[in-house]
Amino acid sequence: MPGSQELELLYELARIGNMRSIGERADHLAGLDPRYQPFAHRLRELAQRFQSRAILEWISELRRADIDGATPAVRDPTVGL
C-alpha cells in the first residue's frame, strides 16, 4: 500500500472526481515499485469506470487502517454500489 501522503492525494482527486489524474497516479505508482502493481491495477480499473465513490470509500478505509496501524481488509470496493 502506498504511503499516507499518496493516499491523501488520491482521496482528494477522487473527491473532486478527477479520474484522469487518478489513472495517471496509478501508472506512476505501478512504475515506482512492483509491489504497488495490484493496488495500481485496482485503482486504474475503478478510475476507468468513473467509480469515484468507490475510490473514496476504499481510500478512506486505507487511511483509517494507516492511522490505526492495522492491515486493511481486502474487499471489492464496487460491491454494494
C-alpha positions in Angstrom: 0.0 0.0 0.0 1.3 3.5 -0.8 2.2 5.9 2.0 -0.2 8.3 3.7 0.8 11.3 1.5 -0.2 9.4 -1.6 -3.4 8.2 -0.1 -4.3 11.8 0.8 -3.6 12.9 -2.8 -5.7 10.0 -4.2 -8.5 10.9 -1.8 -8.6 14.5 -2.9 -8.5 13.5 -6.6 -11.5 11.2 -6.1 -13.3 13.8 -4.0 -13.2 16.2 -6.9 -13.8 13.5 -9.5 -10.5 13.8 -11.3 -10.4 10.3 -12.8 -7.8 11.2 -15.3 -5.3 12.2 -12.7 -6.1 9.1 -10.6 -5.3 7.0 -13.6 -2.0 8.8 -14.0 -1.2 8.3 -10.3 -1.9 4.6 -10.7 0.5 4.5 -13.6 3.1 6.4 -11.6 2.7 4.0 -8.6 3.0 0.9 -10.8 6.3 2.2 -12.1 7.7 3.1 -8.7 7.6 -0.4 -7.1 6.4 -3.8 -8.4 4.6 -4.3 -5.0 2.2 -1.4 -6.0 1.1 -3.2 -9.1 -2.1 -4.8 -7.6 -3.0 -1.5 -5.9 -2.4 0.5 -9.1 -4.4 -2.0 -11.2 -7.4 -1.8 -9.0 -7.2 1.9 -8.8 -6.9 2.3 -12.5 -9.8 -0.1 -13.1 -12.1 2.0 -10.8 -11.0 5.3 -12.4 -11.7 3.9 -15.9 -15.2 3.1 -14.7 -15.6 6.5 -13.1 -16.2 5.0 -9.7 -15.2 8.0 -7.6 -17.4 7.0 -4.7 -15.9 3.5 -4.6 -12.4 5.0 -4.7 -13.3 7.4 -1.8 -14.6 4.6 0.3 -11.7 2.3 -0.4 -9.1 5.1 0.2 -10.9 6.1 3.4 -10.6 2.5 4.7 -6.9 2.5 3.8 -6.3 5.9 5.5 -8.1 4.7 8.7 -6.0 1.5 8.7 -2.8 3.5 8.1 -3.7 5.7 11.2 -4.6 2.7 13.3 -1.6 0.6 12.1 -4.0 -2.1 11.1 -3.9 -4.2 8.0 -7.0 -3.2 5.9 -9.4 -5.9 4.8 -9.2 -6.8 1.2 -12.6 -6.4 -0.5 -14.1 -5.3 -3.8 -15.0 -1.6 -3.4 -17.7 -1.8 -6.0 -19.8 -4.3 -4.0 -23.0 -2.7 -2.9 -22.9 0.2 -5.4 
